[in-house]
Amino acid sequence: MNPVEFIKKQVINELVKQGASPGTAQNAADYAAQQYRTTSAIGKDPFAELIRLAGAMAMKHQVDFRFVMPRR
């Protein structure tokens, strides 16, 4: 499994666990993977930044979904 596939899988799992529809989670995961591919310096914790971006994207696409950043 390459890093992009791992990111997509983890983002989808987290968003569906929080109540997003599978389609919304897939779109958000694709967006997070695209950000991973195009951004060279994401920060100290790249997964946290990508899940935050995916959660924001999911909230835009699914009105009744509210993303809460998971605690680590």
C-alpha positions as CSV (number, residue, x, y, z in Angstrom):
1,M,0.0,0.0,0.0
2,N,1.5,3.3,-1.0
3,P,1.1,6.5,1.1
4,V,-1.7,7.9,-1.1
5,E,-3.8,4.8,-0.7
6,F,-3.1,4.8,3.1
7,I,-4.2,8.4,3.4
8,K,-7.4,7.7,1.4
9,K,-8.3,4.7,3.5
10,Q,-7.7,6.4,6.8
11,V,-9.6,9.5,5.8
12,I,-12.6,7.5,4.6
13,N,-12.6,5.4,7.8
14,E,-12.5,8.5,10.1
15,L,-15.2,10.5,8.2
16,V,-17.6,7.5,7.9
17,K,-17.0,6.8,11.6
18,Q,-18.1,10.5,12.3
19,G,-21.2,10.1,10.2
20,A,-20.3,11.3,6.7
21,S,-21.9,9.4,3.8
22,P,-19.5,7.1,2.0
23,G,-19.7,9.2,-1.2
24,T,-18.8,12.4,0.7
25,A,-16.0,10.6,2.5
26,Q,-14.6,9.4,-0.8
27,N,-14.7,12.9,-2.3
28,A,-13.0,14.3,0.7
29,A,-10.3,11.5,0.7
30,D,-9.6,12.2,-3.0
31,Y,-9.2,15.9,-2.1
32,A,-6.8,15.1,0.8
33,A,-4.8,12.8,-1.5
34,Q,-4.5,15.5,-4.1
35,Q,-3.3,18.0,-1.4
36,Y,-0.7,15.4,-0.3
37,R,0.5,15.0,-3.9
38,T,0.8,18.7,-4.6
39,T,2.0,20.1,-1.3
40,S,5.6,19.5,-0.5
41,A,5.6,20.9,3.1
42,I,2.4,20.2,5.0
43,G,3.9,20.6,8.5
44,K,4.8,18.6,11.6
45,D,1.9,16.2,11.4
46,P,0.9,15.8,7.8
47,F,-2.0,13.4,8.5
48,A,-3.6,15.8,11.0
49,E,-3.5,18.5,8.4
50,L,-4.9,16.3,5.7
51,I,-7.7,15.0,7.9
52,R,-8.6,18.6,8.8
53,L,-8.7,19.5,5.1
54,A,-10.8,16.5,4.3
55,G,-13.2,17.2,7.2
56,A,-13.7,20.8,5.9
57,M,-14.4,19.5,2.4
58,A,-16.9,16.9,3.7
59,M,-18.8,19.6,5.7
60,K,-19.1,21.7,2.5
61,H,-20.6,18.7,0.6
62,Q,-22.8,17.3,3.3
63,V,-24.8,19.9,5.1
64,D,-25.8,17.8,8.1
65,F,-22.3,16.5,8.7
66,R,-20.1,18.2,11.4
67,F,-16.4,17.2,11.5
68,V,-14.6,17.0,14.9
69,M,-10.9,16.7,14.8
70,P,-9.8,13.4,16.3
71,R,-7.6,13.5,19.4
72,R,-4.2,11.8,19.2
